[in-house]
Amino acid sequence: NNAGILFNSLFLMTSEKKLQEMFQINYFSQVHFTQIIAKGMIKNKSGSVIFVSSTSGINGDFGRFAYSSSKAAVISTVKTLSKELSSYNIRVNAVSPGLTETDLMTSNTKKEIIETETKKISLKRIANTKEIADVITFLASNKSSYINGQNIIIDGGYLWKL
């Protein structure tokens, strides 16, 4: 359950229209999709929903008010849905990747910032998409049958205090 756009804008410079656009894609599209698929899962009394959020939704990123807020809303929704859908044997979790080698990240993050932030990662590199997909695959499998309502951070050991 993954959707995302990103633009940089300080809080006071973010128009309501841009905020609505960010939430429409990053949050409401995922909620709407989940409402559709949950009906089939409820009927089958089984399922696993995995949302893709971001470490921005946990820690906030300077200049990314709308993005961070929309991804925080995803994490909060996971907590609620995990409680509401658990009686149907449906698990709901999220993954929150940090810096990941994607077109979205590279087109919206200056090279200097990527270099500076990479130094703060204990593994000294950014993730590749397969590493994120592997965690999602695990959460979708029966190997994670007792994991519900969690937000798995995939950030390579980001050192927030540096």
Salt bridges, closest charged atoms under 4 A:
GLU21 OE1 - LYS18 NZ 3.21
GLU117 OE2 - LYS120 NZ 3.09
GLU131 OE2 - ARG125 NH2 2.63
ASP134 OD2 - LYS130 NZ 3.07
